[in-house]
Structures are given as C-alpha cells and as structure tokens.
Amino acid sequence: MVAGAAHGISHAISHAFATRGGRVFVADLLVDRMLDLVGAGPSASNIEARKIDVTEPASIDSLVQSAGPFDVLVYVAGWRSWTAAQPLEQVTADAIRDIVDVNFTGCFLLAKAITPGMKVRVTRSIVTISSRAGLATSLTGIQSGVAAKHAQIGLVKQLALELGPFGIIVNSVAPDFMATSPDYERQWASYSEEFRQGVCR
C-alpha cells in the first residue's frame, strides 16, 4: 500500500512497485488525483485506487480488512495543502492538529492496523517518506510541520526496535525539497532566487 498517493513522489513509488510485478493499492482521500495511476501505462493493471482518510481509524480498518494483508506499507501522507507560515502566537490549535494528524497520527494508526497481518507474511517492510524537516528545521517555517516530521522519525525508530524481531523492517526516507506537486510548486515560487540557489547547493 502506498498511503498518500494523490500526487508527488508517491506516483513514482507506486509505478516502481507495479512495474516490478507488485500488486499496489494506492490510497488517499483525494481519489480523483490517483486516476492517472490506474488508467494508463503498462503497469496500470497492477494498481488499484482506494479512498482512505488516514486520520480516521474506521477508514483505515476498512481498507486494511478489505485489501490486506500487505507486504509493504509506504506512508507518504503529509500536508493536506501548503499554507504560509505564521508567527507562533497566531497559530491555532486546529491548524496544529490538522498537520500533526496527517503527518504523525495517521502514520501511527496505519502502522498499527497493518502490523498483525504483516507478522504472518514472509517479506515485510514499512517505509515512511519524511523530509528534511524531520531531521532539521523546515523551509516552510511551519512549527507543527517540523514537529510532526520529527515525531514520525522517532516513531520509525521505535517501531524498528519493536517489530524487527518479527522480521518487519521499518525505515524512513527524508528527501530534500522537491517541487513534485502544485502545492510545492507554489511554495517554490514564493522563494527568492537567492534563496533557491542556496537550497540547490
């Protein structure tokens, strides 16, 4: 399962699994943005789109029960949409919950739901796609975003320790900035040329 597959790097990940013979479930709240994954290309027949809300346990459980068990989970779900940073004193509790729920809580809930099925499989792996913000500070300046990504990587370390004895490998990949979706393109366009050159170095 590739969770958070509406756009960006998740499309390349899904195609990579499918072209290597994997049966891939791409899952996201925005089902219409995954139609190109299932509708074209030689690997399209190996990809099935499913709707999921990673912040809702019932939605997760429904998908896992109907499509699982899974050999691999790739958790890509992150920002619901890009928003500009705000001074700390202007950030609302709802804004914090929205970002933390998708980036961290959803990752926890989905890993929890698929683990029982994974424990009886032969090849098992959980991979989260984090970001530079999970290792340092965030280019966005969004406080809850960087906190959630750090928390996600902390979760990965703990799950690796807990699930390793069952043969389940747990890792995280933290790419630097990539303008792989309209939201990220708008973010990139908001930076000065001098700032962009610094990031590219």
Buried (B, 14 or more C-beta within 10 A) or exposed (E): BBBBBBBBBBBEBBBBBBEEEBEBBBBBBEBEBBEEBBEEBEBBEBBBBBBBBBBBBEBBBBBBEEBBBBBBBBBBBBBBEBBEBEEEEEBEEEBBEBBBBBBBBBBBBBBBBBBEBBEEBEEBBBBBBBBBBBBEEBBBEBBBBBBBBBBBBEBBEEBBEEBEEEEBEBEBBBEEBEEBBEBBEEBBEEBEEEEEEEEEE
